[in-house]
Structure formats: C-alpha cells, structure tokens
C-alpha cells in the first residue's frame, strides 16, 4: 500500500513539473504566467502612482494599532 502511495506521489510531482515548465502546452494545459493571472485587476486601479506606504505613520482613527512584535 505504501509503495502505491509513493508511486502516485512521484507521478503527481512529475506531472506538476511538466505542467509548470510548459511540457504539456501541446495538450492545451499551460499555466498562466505571472503577468497574465489577473489583468482585470490592473485595469481597475485608480491612480496607482499616488500610492505611498509610510512605515512609521500613525494608525488612522478607528483602526486598531498593530500589536508590538508583529
């Protein structure tokens, strides 16, 4: 029984490797690239250039402060 599980896991890993490296593209099974995953999200952004992250900024009123050490 353990041998069957090990063989199935090996086959699953080989299949995943082949899929992620494009070996199954001829069968129409190719993973989306990082830039192709959610293009609609990029189109929904409103003025992303004004986004600024202030690490030391105080919390906004009504927002709980982060716990120390997290």
PyMOL Python script that loads the backbone (N, CA, C, O; Angstrom):
from pymol import cmd

cmd.read_pdbstr("""\
ATOM      1  N   UNK A   1       0.827  -1.190   0.000  1.00  0.00           N
ATOM      2  CA  UNK A   1       0.000   0.000   0.000  1.00  0.00           C
ATOM      3  C   UNK A   1       0.872   1.256   0.000  1.00  0.00           C
ATOM      4  O   UNK A   1       0.603   2.200  -0.743  1.00  0.00           O
ATOM      5  N   UNK A   2       1.919   1.269   0.834  1.00  0.00           N
ATOM      6  CA  UNK A   2       2.806   2.421   0.910  1.00  0.00           C
ATOM      7  C   UNK A   2       3.548   2.637  -0.411  1.00  0.00           C
ATOM      8  O   UNK A   2       3.807   3.773  -0.808  1.00  0.00           O
ATOM      9  N   UNK A   3       3.881   1.550  -1.076  1.00  0.00           N
ATOM     10  CA  UNK A   3       4.567   1.641  -2.360  1.00  0.00           C
ATOM     11  C   UNK A   3       3.661   2.294  -3.403  1.00  0.00           C
ATOM     12  O   UNK A   3       4.136   3.082  -4.222  1.00  0.00           O
ATOM     13  N   UNK A   4       2.384   1.983  -3.387  1.00  0.00           N
ATOM     14  CA  UNK A   4       1.427   2.581  -4.329  1.00  0.00           C
ATOM     15  C   UNK A   4       1.301   4.081  -4.074  1.00  0.00           C
ATOM     16  O   UNK A   4       1.262   4.869  -5.019  1.00  0.00           O
ATOM     17  N   UNK A   5       1.239   4.470  -2.828  1.00  0.00           N
ATOM     18  CA  UNK A   5       1.153   5.886  -2.475  1.00  0.00           C
ATOM     19  C   UNK A   5       2.416   6.617  -2.924  1.00  0.00           C
ATOM     20  O   UNK A   5       2.329   7.722  -3.459  1.00  0.00           O
ATOM     21  N   UNK A   6       3.563   6.030  -2.717  1.00  0.00           N
ATOM     22  CA  UNK A   6       4.828   6.650  -3.120  1.00  0.00           C
ATOM     23  C   UNK A   6       4.893   6.826  -4.638  1.00  0.00           C
ATOM     24  O   UNK A   6       5.337   7.867  -5.124  1.00  0.00           O
ATOM     25  N   UNK A   7       4.455   5.818  -5.383  1.00  0.00           N
ATOM     26  CA  UNK A   7       4.459   5.909  -6.848  1.00  0.00           C
ATOM     27  C   UNK A   7       3.478   6.980  -7.315  1.00  0.00           C
ATOM     28  O   UNK A   7       3.787   7.737  -8.235  1.00  0.00           O
ATOM     29  N   UNK A   8       2.308   7.056  -6.701  1.00  0.00           N
ATOM     30  CA  UNK A   8       1.328   8.085  -7.071  1.00  0.00           C
ATOM     31  C   UNK A   8       1.859   9.490  -6.773  1.00  0.00           C
ATOM     32  O   UNK A   8       1.656  10.408  -7.568  1.00  0.00           O
ATOM     33  N   UNK A   9       2.527   9.660  -5.652  1.00  0.00           N
ATOM     34  CA  UNK A   9       3.116  10.963  -5.337  1.00  0.00           C
ATOM     35  C   UNK A   9       4.224  11.324  -6.321  1.00  0.00           C
ATOM     36  O   UNK A   9       4.340  12.482  -6.722  1.00  0.00           O
ATOM     37  N   UNK A  10       5.028  10.360  -6.709  1.00  0.00           N
ATOM     38  CA  UNK A  10       6.076  10.596  -7.688  1.00  0.00           C
ATOM     39  C   UNK A  10       5.476  11.002  -9.034  1.00  0.00           C
ATOM     40  O   UNK A  10       5.952  11.943  -9.670  1.00  0.00           O
ATOM     41  N   UNK A  11       4.442  10.303  -9.460  1.00  0.00           N
ATOM     42  CA  UNK A  11       3.785  10.646 -10.726  1.00  0.00           C
ATOM     43  C   UNK A  11       3.135  12.027 -10.658  1.00  0.00           C
ATOM     44  O   UNK A  11       3.175  12.779 -11.632  1.00  0.00           O
ATOM     45  N   UNK A  12       2.539  12.364  -9.520  1.00  0.00           N
ATOM     46  CA  UNK A  12       1.932  13.687  -9.359  1.00  0.00           C
ATOM     47  C   UNK A  12       2.992  14.776  -9.434  1.00  0.00           C
ATOM     48  O   UNK A  12       2.769  15.812 -10.061  1.00  0.00           O
ATOM     49  N   UNK A  13       4.138  14.557  -8.806  1.00  0.00           N
ATOM     50  CA  UNK A  13       5.223  15.527  -8.857  1.00  0.00           C
ATOM     51  C   UNK A  13       5.782  15.682 -10.268  1.00  0.00           C
ATOM     52  O   UNK A  13       6.065  16.798 -10.704  1.00  0.00           O
ATOM     53  N   UNK A  14       5.941  14.583 -10.974  1.00  0.00           N
ATOM     54  CA  UNK A  14       6.423  14.654 -12.354  1.00  0.00           C
ATOM     55  C   UNK A  14       5.419  15.388 -13.246  1.00  0.00           C
ATOM     56  O   UNK A  14       5.810  16.175 -14.108  1.00  0.00           O
ATOM     57  N   UNK A  15       4.144  15.133 -13.039  1.00  0.00           N
ATOM     58  CA  UNK A  15       3.114  15.828 -13.802  1.00  0.00           C
ATOM     59  C   UNK A  15       3.102  17.321 -13.515  1.00  0.00           C
ATOM     60  O   UNK A  15       2.957  18.133 -14.429  1.00  0.00           O
ATOM     61  N   UNK A  16       3.253  17.682 -12.252  1.00  0.00           N
ATOM     62  CA  UNK A  16       3.287  19.099 -11.886  1.00  0.00           C
ATOM     63  C   UNK A  16       4.516  19.780 -12.483  1.00  0.00           C
ATOM     64  O   UNK A  16       4.426  20.898 -12.989  1.00  0.00           O
ATOM     65  N   UNK A  17       5.649  19.111 -12.424  1.00  0.00           N
ATOM     66  CA  UNK A  17       6.871  19.671 -13.009  1.00  0.00           C
ATOM     67  C   UNK A  17       6.699  19.889 -14.513  1.00  0.00           C
ATOM     68  O   UNK A  17       7.062  20.942 -15.037  1.00  0.00           O
ATOM     69  N   UNK A  18       6.150  18.899 -15.197  1.00  0.00           N
ATOM     70  CA  UNK A  18       5.940  19.017 -16.640  1.00  0.00           C
ATOM     71  C   UNK A  18       4.961  20.148 -16.952  1.00  0.00           C
ATOM     72  O   UNK A  18       5.155  20.882 -17.921  1.00  0.00           O
ATOM     73  N   UNK A  19       3.929  20.293 -16.154  1.00  0.00           N
ATOM     74  CA  UNK A  19       2.932  21.348 -16.378  1.00  0.00           C
ATOM     75  C   UNK A  19       3.533  22.731 -16.171  1.00  0.00           C
ATOM     76  O   UNK A  19       3.322  23.625 -16.990  1.00  0.00           O
ATOM     77  N   UNK A  20       4.284  22.919 -15.081  1.00  0.00           N
ATOM     78  CA  UNK A  20       4.835  24.237 -14.789  1.00  0.00           C
ATOM     79  C   UNK A  20       5.949  24.640 -15.751  1.00  0.00           C
ATOM     80  O   UNK A  20       6.217  25.832 -15.902  1.00  0.00           O
ATOM     81  N   UNK A  21       6.598  23.695 -16.399  1.00  0.00           N
ATOM     82  CA  UNK A  21       7.667  24.013 -17.330  1.00  0.00           C
ATOM     83  C   UNK A  21       7.204  23.996 -18.791  1.00  0.00           C
ATOM     84  O   UNK A  21       8.024  24.057 -19.707  1.00  0.00           O
ATOM     85  N   UNK A  22       5.900  23.913 -19.000  1.00  0.00           N
ATOM     86  CA  UNK A  22       5.355  24.040 -20.347  1.00  0.00           C
ATOM     87  C   UNK A  22       5.404  22.795 -21.192  1.00  0.00           C
ATOM     88  O   UNK A  22       5.136  22.869 -22.392  1.00  0.00           O
ATOM     89  N   UNK A  23       5.733  21.658 -20.625  1.00  0.00           N
ATOM     90  CA  UNK A  23       5.814  20.435 -21.415  1.00  0.00           C
ATOM     91  C   UNK A  23       4.440  19.935 -21.851  1.00  0.00           C
ATOM     92  O   UNK A  23       4.348  19.149 -22.794  1.00  0.00           O
ATOM     93  N   UNK A  24       3.382  20.368 -21.193  1.00  0.00           N
ATOM     94  CA  UNK A  24       2.031  19.936 -21.541  1.00  0.00           C
ATOM     95  C   UNK A  24       1.293  20.983 -22.374  1.00  0.00           C
ATOM     96  O   UNK A  24       0.080  20.880 -22.559  1.00  0.00           O
ATOM     97  N   UNK A  25       2.017  21.994 -22.880  1.00  0.00           N
ATOM     98  CA  UNK A  25       1.386  23.067 -23.652  1.00  0.00           C
ATOM     99  C   UNK A  25       0.772  22.537 -24.950  1.00  0.00           C
ATOM    100  O   UNK A  25      -0.225  23.078 -25.429  1.00  0.00           O
ATOM    101  N   UNK A  26       1.354  21.496 -25.513  1.00  0.00           N
ATOM    102  CA  UNK A  26       0.807  20.948 -26.754  1.00  0.00           C
ATOM    103  C   UNK A  26      -0.577  20.318 -26.545  1.00  0.00           C
ATOM    104  O   UNK A  26      -1.312  20.097 -27.507  1.00  0.00           O
ATOM    105  N   UNK A  27      -0.922  20.036 -25.303  1.00  0.00           N
ATOM    106  CA  UNK A  27      -2.235  19.484 -24.985  1.00  0.00           C
ATOM    107  C   UNK A  27      -3.201  20.560 -24.494  1.00  0.00           C
ATOM    108  O   UNK A  27      -4.323  20.258 -24.091  1.00  0.00           O
ATOM    109  N   UNK A  28      -2.757  21.821 -24.531  1.00  0.00           N
ATOM    110  CA  UNK A  28      -3.600  22.924 -24.083  1.00  0.00           C
ATOM    111  C   UNK A  28      -3.582  23.139 -22.584  1.00  0.00           C
ATOM    112  O   UNK A  28      -4.426  23.858 -22.050  1.00  0.00           O
ATOM    113  N   UNK A  29      -2.644  22.534 -21.908  1.00  0.00           N
ATOM    114  CA  UNK A  29      -2.536  22.687 -20.458  1.00  0.00           C
ATOM    115  C   UNK A  29      -1.257  23.428 -20.132  1.00  0.00           C
ATOM    116  O   UNK A  29      -0.197  22.824 -19.971  1.00  0.00           O
ATOM    117  N   UNK A  30      -1.364  24.740 -20.037  1.00  0.00           N
ATOM    118  CA  UNK A  30      -0.198  25.555 -19.732  1.00  0.00           C
ATOM    119  C   UNK A  30      -0.594  26.546 -18.645  1.00  0.00           C
ATOM    120  O   UNK A  30      -1.648  27.175 -18.742  1.00  0.00           O
ATOM    121  N   UNK A  31       0.224  26.693 -17.622  1.00  0.00           N
ATOM    122  CA  UNK A  31      -0.126  27.632 -16.547  1.00  0.00           C
ATOM    123  C   UNK A  31      -0.027  29.076 -17.022  1.00  0.00           C
ATOM    124  O   UNK A  31       0.757  29.400 -17.915  1.00  0.00           O
ATOM    125  N   UNK A  32      -0.835  29.938 -16.410  1.00  0.00           N
ATOM    126  CA  UNK A  32      -0.770  31.360 -16.725  1.00  0.00           C
ATOM    127  C   UNK A  32       0.535  31.927 -16.175  1.00  0.00           C
ATOM    128  O   UNK A  32       0.999  31.521 -15.109  1.00  0.00           O
ATOM    129  N   UNK A  33       1.104  32.839 -16.889  1.00  0.00           N
ATOM    130  CA  UNK A  33       2.314  33.499 -16.424  1.00  0.00           C
ATOM    131  C   UNK A  33       1.935  34.507 -15.353  1.00  0.00           C
ATOM    132  O   UNK A  33       0.761  34.845 -15.206  1.00  0.00           O
ATOM    133  N   UNK A  34       2.906  34.983 -14.612  1.00  0.00           N
ATOM    134  CA  UNK A  34       2.630  35.907 -13.520  1.00  0.00           C
ATOM    135  C   UNK A  34       1.918  37.165 -13.999  1.00  0.00           C
ATOM    136  O   UNK A  34       1.045  37.677 -13.298  1.00  0.00           O
ATOM    137  N   UNK A  35       2.267  37.668 -15.165  1.00  0.00           N
ATOM    138  CA  UNK A  35       1.657  38.899 -15.659  1.00  0.00           C
ATOM    139  C   UNK A  35       0.281  38.655 -16.262  1.00  0.00           C
ATOM    140  O   UNK A  35      -0.450  39.612 -16.518  1.00  0.00           O
ATOM    141  N   UNK A  36      -0.087  37.417 -16.493  1.00  0.00           N
ATOM    142  CA  UNK A  36      -1.354  37.104 -17.139  1.00  0.00           C
ATOM    143  C   UNK A  36      -2.425  36.630 -16.167  1.00  0.00           C
ATOM    144  O   UNK A  36      -3.532  36.309 -16.600  1.00  0.00           O
ATOM    145  N   UNK A  37      -2.145  36.576 -14.907  1.00  0.00           N
ATOM    146  CA  UNK A  37      -3.073  35.966 -13.980  1.00  0.00           C
ATOM    147  C   UNK A  37      -4.348  36.775 -13.774  1.00  0.00           C
ATOM    148  O   UNK A  37      -5.446  36.228 -13.874  1.00  0.00           O
ATOM    149  N   UNK A  38      -4.219  38.061 -13.489  1.00  0.00           N
ATOM    150  CA  UNK A  38      -5.400  38.880 -13.237  1.00  0.00           C
ATOM    151  C   UNK A  38      -5.243  40.243 -13.904  1.00  0.00           C
ATOM    152  O   UNK A  38      -5.090  41.254 -13.219  1.00  0.00           O
ATOM    153  N   UNK A  39      -5.279  40.278 -15.218  1.00  0.00           N
ATOM    154  CA  UNK A  39      -5.099  41.572 -15.890  1.00  0.00           C
ATOM    155  C   UNK A  39      -6.235  42.544 -15.599  1.00  0.00           C
ATOM    156  O   UNK A  39      -6.037  43.757 -15.674  1.00  0.00           O
ATOM    157  N   UNK A  40      -7.414  42.039 -15.272  1.00  0.00           N
ATOM    158  CA  UNK A  40      -8.535  42.926 -14.971  1.00  0.00           C
ATOM    159  C   UNK A  40      -8.273  43.741 -13.704  1.00  0.00           C
ATOM    160  O   UNK A  40      -8.790  44.850 -13.571  1.00  0.00           O
ATOM    161  N   UNK A  41      -7.491  43.219 -12.787  1.00  0.00           N
ATOM    162  CA  UNK A  41      -7.154  43.971 -11.573  1.00  0.00           C
ATOM    163  C   UNK A  41      -6.305  45.200 -11.912  1.00  0.00           C
ATOM    164  O   UNK A  41      -6.479  46.263 -11.317  1.00  0.00           O
ATOM    165  N   UNK A  42      -5.401  45.047 -12.858  1.00  0.00           N
ATOM    166  CA  UNK A  42      -4.577  46.182 -13.256  1.00  0.00           C
ATOM    167  C   UNK A  42      -5.426  47.272 -13.897  1.00  0.00           C
ATOM    168  O   UNK A  42      -5.163  48.461 -13.713  1.00  0.00           O
ATOM    169  N   UNK A  43      -6.441  46.868 -14.647  1.00  0.00           N
ATOM    170  CA  UNK A  43      -7.305  47.849 -15.303  1.00  0.00           C
ATOM    171  C   UNK A  43      -8.226  48.559 -14.323  1.00  0.00           C
ATOM    172  O   UNK A  43      -8.695  49.658 -14.619  1.00  0.00           O
ATOM    173  N   UNK A  44      -8.500  47.967 -13.169  1.00  0.00           N
ATOM    174  CA  UNK A  44      -9.407  48.550 -12.188  1.00  0.00           C
ATOM    175  C   UNK A  44      -8.708  49.546 -11.257  1.00  0.00           C
ATOM    176  O   UNK A  44      -9.375  50.234 -10.484  1.00  0.00           O
ATOM    177  N   UNK A  45      -7.395  49.630 -11.318  1.00  0.00           N
ATOM    178  CA  UNK A  45      -6.681  50.528 -10.418  1.00  0.00           C
ATOM    179  C   UNK A  45      -6.960  51.983 -10.785  1.00  0.00           C
ATOM    180  O   UNK A  45      -7.011  52.353 -11.958  1.00  0.00           O
ATOM    181  N   UNK A  46      -7.136  52.784  -9.755  1.00  0.00           N
ATOM    182  CA  UNK A  46      -7.369  54.212  -9.940  1.00  0.00           C
ATOM    183  C   UNK A  46      -6.159  54.959  -9.396  1.00  0.00           C
ATOM    184  O   UNK A  46      -5.914  54.958  -8.190  1.00  0.00           O
ATOM    185  N   UNK A  47      -5.414  55.588 -10.273  1.00  0.00           N
ATOM    186  CA  UNK A  47      -4.228  56.378  -9.923  1.00  0.00           C
ATOM    187  C   UNK A  47      -3.257  55.611  -9.014  1.00  0.00           C
ATOM    188  O   UNK A  47      -3.001  56.059  -7.897  1.00  0.00           O
ATOM    189  N   UNK A  48      -2.719  54.488  -9.450  1.00  0.00           N
ATOM    190  CA  UNK A  48      -1.797  53.724  -8.596  1.00  0.00           C
ATOM    191  C   UNK A  48      -0.495  54.466  -8.314  1.00  0.00           C
ATOM    192  O   UNK A  48       0.212  54.125  -7.365  1.00  0.00           O
ATOM    193  N   UNK A  49      -0.172  55.457  -9.107  1.00  0.00           N
ATOM    194  CA  UNK A  49       1.092  56.176  -8.908  1.00  0.00           C
ATOM    195  C   UNK A  49       1.086  57.032  -7.650  1.00  0.00           C
ATOM    196  O   UNK A  49       2.154  57.432  -7.188  1.00  0.00           O
ATOM    197  N   UNK A  50      -0.088  57.329  -7.074  1.00  0.00           N
ATOM    198  CA  UNK A  50      -0.135  58.152  -5.866  1.00  0.00           C
ATOM    199  C   UNK A  50      -0.058  57.314  -4.591  1.00  0.00           C
ATOM    200  O   UNK A  50      -0.034  57.868  -3.492  1.00  0.00           O
ATOM    201  N   UNK A  51      -0.019  56.009  -4.718  1.00  0.00           N
ATOM    202  CA  UNK A  51       0.078  55.141  -3.558  1.00  0.00           C
ATOM    203  C   UNK A  51       1.435  55.316  -2.893  1.00  0.00           C
ATOM    204  O   UNK A  51       2.473  55.241  -3.550  1.00  0.00           O
ATOM    205  N   UNK A  52       1.418  55.550  -1.589  1.00  0.00           N
ATOM    206  CA  UNK A  52       2.648  55.736  -0.835  1.00  0.00           C
ATOM    207  C   UNK A  52       2.523  54.959   0.468  1.00  0.00           C
ATOM    208  O   UNK A  52       1.515  55.081   1.164  1.00  0.00           O
ATOM    209  N   UNK A  53       3.502  54.187   0.798  1.00  0.00           N
ATOM    210  CA  UNK A  53       3.487  53.390   2.015  1.00  0.00           C
ATOM    211  C   UNK A  53       4.422  54.034   3.018  1.00  0.00           C
ATOM    212  O   UNK A  53       5.629  54.112   2.791  1.00  0.00           O
ATOM    213  N   UNK A  54       3.859  54.498   4.137  1.00  0.00           N
ATOM    214  CA  UNK A  54       4.640  55.103   5.213  1.00  0.00           C
ATOM    215  C   UNK A  54       4.759  54.093   6.339  1.00  0.00           C
ATOM    216  O   UNK A  54       3.769  53.746   6.984  1.00  0.00           O
ATOM    217  N   UNK A  55       5.953  53.634   6.566  1.00  0.00           N
ATOM    218  CA  UNK A  55       6.171  52.596   7.573  1.00  0.00           C
ATOM    219  C   UNK A  55       5.955  53.126   8.995  1.00  0.00           C
ATOM    220  O   UNK A  55       5.441  52.406   9.852  1.00  0.00           O
ATOM    221  N   UNK A  56       6.342  54.372   9.246  1.00  0.00           N
ATOM    222  CA  UNK A  56       6.253  54.925  10.593  1.00  0.00           C
ATOM    223  C   UNK A  56       5.032  55.812  10.804  1.00  0.00           C
ATOM    224  O   UNK A  56       4.967  56.539  11.795  1.00  0.00           O
ATOM    225  N   UNK A  57       4.069  55.767   9.900  1.00  0.00           N
ATOM    226  CA  UNK A  57       2.886  56.617  10.030  1.00  0.00           C
ATOM    227  C   UNK A  57       1.990  56.088  11.144  1.00  0.00           C
ATOM    228  O   UNK A  57       1.873  54.874  11.314  1.00  0.00           O
ATOM    229  N   UNK A  58       1.346  56.993  11.919  1.00  0.00           N
ATOM    230  CA  UNK A  58       0.423  56.537  12.966  1.00  0.00           C
ATOM    231  C   UNK A  58      -0.830  55.918  12.349  1.00  0.00           C
ATOM    232  O   UNK A  58      -1.183  56.200  11.204  1.00  0.00           O
ATOM    233  N   UNK A  59      -1.481  55.079  13.123  1.00  0.00           N
ATOM    234  CA  UNK A  59      -2.696  54.420  12.649  1.00  0.00           C
ATOM    235  C   UNK A  59      -3.808  55.442  12.499  1.00  0.00           C
ATOM    236  O   UNK A  59      -3.881  56.406  13.261  1.00  0.00           O
ATOM    237  N   UNK A  60      -4.667  55.232  11.522  1.00  0.00           N
ATOM    238  CA  UNK A  60      -5.800  56.123  11.299  1.00  0.00           C
ATOM    239  C   UNK A  60      -6.793  55.982  12.451  1.00  0.00           C
ATOM    240  O   UNK A  60      -6.870  54.919  13.067  1.00  0.00           O
ATOM    241  N   UNK A  61      -7.559  57.044  12.755  1.00  0.00           N
ATOM    242  CA  UNK A  61      -8.555  56.947  13.826  1.00  0.00           C
ATOM    243  C   UNK A  61      -9.553  55.817  13.539  1.00  0.00           C
ATOM    244  O   UNK A  61     -10.003  55.639  12.407  1.00  0.00           O
ATOM    245  N   UNK A  62      -9.877  55.078  14.564  1.00  0.00           N
ATOM    246  CA  UNK A  62     -10.824  53.979  14.409  1.00  0.00           C
ATOM    247  C   UNK A  62     -10.170  52.676  13.989  1.00  0.00           C
ATOM    248  O   UNK A  62     -10.833  51.639  13.969  1.00  0.00           O
ATOM    249  N   UNK A  63      -8.895  52.701  13.656  1.00  0.00           N
ATOM    250  CA  UNK A  63      -8.177  51.497  13.277  1.00  0.00           C
ATOM    251  C   UNK A  63      -7.376  51.010  14.469  1.00  0.00           C
ATOM    252  O   UNK A  63      -6.676  51.810  15.091  1.00  0.00           O
ATOM    253  N   UNK A  64      -7.450  49.735  14.813  1.00  0.00           N
ATOM    254  CA  UNK A  64      -6.665  49.231  15.938  1.00  0.00           C
ATOM    255  C   UNK A  64      -5.183  49.280  15.616  1.00  0.00           C
ATOM    256  O   UNK A  64      -4.765  48.987  14.495  1.00  0.00           O
ATOM    257  N   UNK A  65      -4.413  49.645  16.590  1.00  0.00           N
ATOM    258  CA  UNK A  65      -2.955  49.687  16.409  1.00  0.00           C
ATOM    259  C   UNK A  65      -2.429  48.267  16.333  1.00  0.00           C
ATOM    260  O   UNK A  65      -2.978  47.357  16.955  1.00  0.00           O
ATOM    261  N   UNK A  66      -1.374  48.084  15.576  1.00  0.00           N
ATOM    262  CA  UNK A  66      -0.809  46.738  15.458  1.00  0.00           C
ATOM    263  C   UNK A  66      -0.137  46.362  16.766  1.00  0.00           C
ATOM    264  O   UNK A  66       0.385  47.216  17.482  1.00  0.00           O
ATOM    265  N   UNK A  67      -0.159  45.097  17.061  1.00  0.00           N
ATOM    266  CA  UNK A  67       0.432  44.601  18.297  1.00  0.00           C
ATOM    267  C   UNK A  67       1.943  44.683  18.205  1.00  0.00           C
ATOM    268  O   UNK A  67       2.497  44.465  17.128  1.00  0.00           O
ATOM    269  N   UNK A  68       2.627  44.988  19.291  1.00  0.00           N
ATOM    270  CA  UNK A  68       4.088  45.043  19.248  1.00  0.00           C
ATOM    271  C   UNK A  68       4.668  43.688  18.883  1.00  0.00           C
ATOM    272  O   UNK A  68       4.227  42.647  19.368  1.00  0.00           O
ATOM    273  N   UNK A  69       5.656  43.731  18.025  1.00  0.00           N
ATOM    274  CA  UNK A  69       6.322  42.495  17.618  1.00  0.00           C
ATOM    275  C   UNK A  69       5.673  41.800  16.451  1.00  0.00           C
ATOM    276  O   UNK A  69       6.119  40.719  16.067  1.00  0.00           O
ATOM    277  N   UNK A  70       4.634  42.375  15.867  1.00  0.00           N
ATOM    278  CA  UNK A  70       4.008  41.716  14.716  1.00  0.00           C
ATOM    279  C   UNK A  70       4.158  42.513  13.461  1.00  0.00           C
ATOM    280  O   UNK A  70       3.686  42.095  12.404  1.00  0.00           O
TER     281      UNK A  70
END
""", "prot")
cmd.dss("prot")
cmd.show_as("cartoon", "prot")
cmd.util.cbc("prot")
cmd.orient("prot")
